[in-house]
Amino acid sequence: MSYRRDTATWVCFAALFAFGAVNALLGPALPYLRETEQISYVVGALHQVAFAVGGITAGVLASRWTVPRRLATVVGLIGAAAAALLLGYGQVFAATLMAALLLSAFATTALIRMWALLSDLHHVHRVIAMTEGEISVSLAGILTPVVVSACAATWLTWRFSFALVAVVVVAAAAAMASIKLPAASPPARAAADRHRPGRSLLTIFAVVALEFTLSFWAASYLHDDVGIAQDTSVALVSALYAANLVGRLLASRLARRLSTAVVLQLSLAAALVGSPILLTATNATVATIGLAVAGIGIGGTFPLASALHVSASHRTADQALGEILTVAGLGQIVGPLVSGALAQAVGLRLSLLVLPGLVLVAAASVAWCRDTK
């Protein structure tokens, strides 16, 4: 059976674009939040911890409870829009911290069902559909830092970007409410190796920690260590998301010819090449090249790793995605928080040496999973 995109697939891609905007807000806004609330690297990283805790909560609930997809998706998106407004206009640390948690909890609730929908719609072609879904997330990621930076340069301030994102998310919720969504399908087969799904979750943890550590601290690193102006540093985060887009496009094409595990290892190799270029940069040109190479590698890692886990799991796609997002939430916490804590002691540049370390962990775990087949 050939891969075909129906109406539900396109609407799901649009909703993933809205999620991508939500997902990309916190990192570019962090320098402004830290300045407004006068908080340190470690305290600033607590926003990412709260964001991750919200995602973990949504993942745990999805892995244990069955909720109609339409209800979970629409309520999740509307709740995320409201939380985005609170994060942008909360004014005080306690309010923005709670907003980060709620934003992730609601957005991840919707995200799990969107990934599961793509998996159930396309089955053997799930890796292609999920990688293309990540392309939508990348497009939003490219635009969001630019919007934050542009709003910050006007009398509307950076906060208005959160209002714009909320409008996009509500529109996505309306689109999802207007289409018929299939119920969760049972797994096509039991996993051949019941240990492999658990082992593939280590890959999920490493690639998510890698992606979020870089995206969360990129603007701060470019400003504080490379010496680029703050607004320019925020805008340059778009280069990372543009590179993610290229990586996902390449992964979606390669996945038609090579195994998912092989494409994932190639992606990790590119990330490993890009990391030292970025971490030794002393000017905007070299830093942008490093962001681009690392971003191309990182781009396809999450959908590829997720597809590996779903195909190996003996649970429904919704439940398997719940497991994935639970572990992903842990990666979101550990990566940015550890690097933030290290930054307090040795500076942000040295603390980001965790990036190549996470690449190596992910590569080793993929090889480990393949060895169990």
Residue pairs with C-beta under 8 A, 6 or more apart in sequence:
1 124
1 125
3 122
3 125
3 128
3 129
5 13
5 129
5 132
6 121
7 179
8 117
8 121
8 179
8 180
8 181
8 182
9 118
9 121
9 122
9 129
11 175
11 176
11 178
11 179
12 114
12 117
12 118
12 133
12 176
13 132
13 133
13 135
13 136
14 136
14 172
14 175
15 73
15 77
15 110
15 114
15 172
15 173
15 175
15 176
16 111
16 114
16 133
16 134
16 136
16 137
17 136
17 137
17 139
17 140
17 168
17 172
18 77
18 140
18 165
18 168
18 169
18 171
18 172
18 173
19 77
19 80
19 107
19 110
19 111
19 114
19 137
19 140
19 169
19 172
20 136
20 137
20 138
20 139
20 140
20 141
20 144
21 140
21 141
21 143
21 144
21 165
21 168
21 169
22 80
22 84
22 103
22 107
22 165
22 169
23 107
23 137
23 140
23 141
24 140
24 141
24 144
24 145
24 215
24 237
24 241
25 84
25 87
25 144
25 148
25 161
25 162
25 165
26 47
26 48
26 51
26 87
26 100
26 216
27 145
27 215
27 216
27 217
27 218
27 219
27 237
28 144
28 145
28 148
28 149
28 219
28 234
28 237
29 87
29 88
29 148
29 158
29 161
29 162
30 44
30 47
30 216
30 219
30 220
31 219
31 220
31 223
31 230
31 233
31 234
32 148
32 152
32 158
33 39
33 44
33 47
33 96
34 40
34 41
34 44
34 220
36 91
37 92
37 93
37 96
39 93
40 344
41 220
41 340
41 343
41 344
41 348
42 337
42 340
42 341
42 344
43 93
44 340
45 216
45 336
45 337
45 340
45 341
46 97
47 96
47 97
47 100
48 100
48 212
48 216
48 332
48 333
48 336
48 337
48 340
49 333
49 336
49 337
50 97
50 98
50 100
50 101
50 104
51 100
51 101
51 103
51 104
51 332
52 104
52 212
52 329
52 330
52 331
52 332
52 333
53 101
53 104
53 329
53 333
54 100
54 101
54 102
54 103
54 104
54 105
54 106
54 108
54 329
55 104
55 105
55 107
55 108
55 325
55 326
55 328
55 329
55 332
56 325
56 326
56 329
56 330
56 333
57 105
57 329
58 76
58 104
58 105
58 106
58 108
58 109
58 112
58 322
58 325
59 108
59 112
59 321
59 322
59 323
59 324
59 325
59 326
59 327
59 328
59 329
60 322
60 326
61 109
61 322
62 72
62 109
62 112
62 113
62 318
62 319
62 321
62 322
62 325
63 315
63 319
63 322
63 323
63 326
64 319
64 322
66 184
66 318
68 183
69 113
69 116
69 117
69 181
69 182
69 183
69 184
69 318
70 176
70 177
70 181
72 109
72 110
72 112
72 113
73 109
73 110
73 113
73 114
73 173
73 176
73 181
74 110
74 173
74 176
74 177
75 106
75 109
75 110
76 106
76 107
76 108
76 109
76 110
76 111
76 113
77 106
77 107
77 110
77 169
77 170
77 172
77 173
77 176
78 106
78 169
78 170
78 173
79 102
79 105
79 106
79 109
80 103
80 106
80 107
80 110
80 169
81 165
81 166
81 167
81 169
81 170
81 173
82 102
82 106
82 166
83 99
83 100
83 102
83 103
83 106
83 107
84 99
84 103
84 162
84 165
84 166
84 169
85 162
85 163
85 166
86 95
86 96
86 98
86 99
86 102
86 103
87 96
87 99
87 100
87 103
87 162
88 158
88 159
88 160
88 161
88 162
88 163
89 159
89 162
90 96
90 98
90 99
104 329
108 325
108 329
110 176
111 325
112 318
112 321
112 322
112 325
113 318
113 321
114 133
115 130
115 133
115 306
115 317
115 321
115 324
116 184
116 316
116 317
116 318
116 320
116 321
117 181
117 182
118 126
118 129
118 130
118 133
119 126
119 129
119 130
119 307
119 310
119 317
119 321
120 182
120 184
120 185
120 317
121 129
121 182
122 128
122 129
123 188
126 307
126 310
126 311
127 255
127 260
127 303
127 304
127 307
127 311
128 252
128 255
128 256
130 303
130 306
130 307
131 248
131 251
131 252
131 255
131 300
131 303
131 304
131 307
132 248
132 252
133 303
134 244
134 248
134 299
134 300
134 302
134 303
135 245
135 248
135 249
135 252
138 241
138 242
138 244
138 245
138 248
138 299
139 245
141 215
141 238
141 240
141 241
141 244
141 245
142 238
142 241
142 242
142 245
143 238
144 161
144 165
144 241
145 219
145 234
145 235
145 236
145 237
145 238
145 241
146 235
146 238
147 161
147 164
147 165
148 158
148 161
148 234
149 158
149 231
149 232
149 234
149 235
150 161
151 157
151 158
151 159
151 160
151 161
151 164
152 158
152 161
152 231
152 234
153 231
154 160
184 316
184 317
184 318
185 316
185 317
186 316
187 313
187 314
187 315
187 316
187 317
187 320
190 314
191 197
191 312
191 313
191 314
192 312
192 373
193 312
193 372
193 373
194 314
195 372
196 312
196 369
196 372
196 373
197 309
197 312
197 313
197 314
197 320
197 323
199 365
199 368
199 369
199 372
200 305
200 308
200 309
200 312
200 365
200 369
201 309
201 323
201 324
201 327
202 361
202 365
202 368
203 264
203 305
203 308
203 309
203 362
203 365
203 366
203 369
204 302
204 305
204 306
204 309
204 324
204 327
204 328
204 331
205 327
205 328
205 330
205 331
205 334
206 331
206 358
206 359
206 361
206 362
206 365
207 268
207 298
207 301
207 302
207 305
207 331
207 358
207 362
208 302
208 327
208 328
208 331
208 332
208 335
209 331
209 332
209 334
209 335
209 354
209 358
210 271
210 298
210 301
210 331
210 335
210 355
210 358
210 359
210 362
211 298
211 301
211 302
212 331
212 332
212 335
212 336
213 335
213 336
213 339
213 352
213 354
213 355
213 358
214 240
214 294
214 295
214 298
214 352
214 355
215 237
215 240
215 241
216 335
216 336
217 336
217 339
217 340
217 343
217 348
217 352
218 233
218 236
218 237
218 240
218 291
219 230
219 233
219 234
219 236
219 237
220 233
220 348
221 348
221 349
221 352
222 228
222 232
222 233
222 236
222 237
222 284
222 287
223 229
223 230
223 233
224 348
225 347
225 348
225 349
226 233
226 281
226 282
226 283
226 284
226 287
227 282
227 283
228 236
228 284
228 287
232 284
236 284
236 287
236 288
236 291
239 288
239 291
239 292
239 295
240 291
240 292
240 294
240 295
241 295
242 292
242 295
243 291
243 292
243 293
243 294
243 295
243 296
243 298
243 299
244 295
244 296
244 298
244 299
245 299
246 295
246 296
246 299
247 267
247 270
247 295
247 296
247 297
247 298
247 299
247 300
248 299
248 300
248 303
250 296
250 299
250 300
251 263
251 267
251 299
251 300
251 303
251 304
252 300
254 263
254 266
255 263
255 304
258 266
260 304
260 307
260 308
260 311
261 308
261 366
261 369
261 370
263 300
263 304
264 300
264 301
264 304
264 305
264 308
264 366
265 363
265 366
265 367
267 297
267 298
267 299
267 300
267 301
267 304
268 297
268 301
268 359
268 362
268 363
268 366
269 297
269 363
270 293
270 294
270 296
270 297
271 294
271 297
271 298
271 301
271 355
271 359
272 297
272 356
272 359
272 360
272 363
273 293
273 294
273 297
274 290
274 291
274 292
274 293
274 294
274 295
274 296
274 297
275 290
275 294
275 355
275 356
275 359
276 290
276 356
277 286
277 289
277 290
277 293
277 294
278 287
278 290
278 291
278 293
278 294
278 352
278 355
279 290
279 349
279 352
279 353
279 355
280 286
280 290
281 287
281 289
281 290
294 355
297 359
301 362
302 328
305 362
305 366
306 321
306 324
308 366
308 369
309 320
309 323
309 324
310 317
310 320
310 321
310 324
313 319
313 320
313 323
315 323
335 354
335 358
338 351
338 354
339 348
339 351
339 352
339 354
340 351
341 351
342 350
342 351
342 354
343 351
345 351
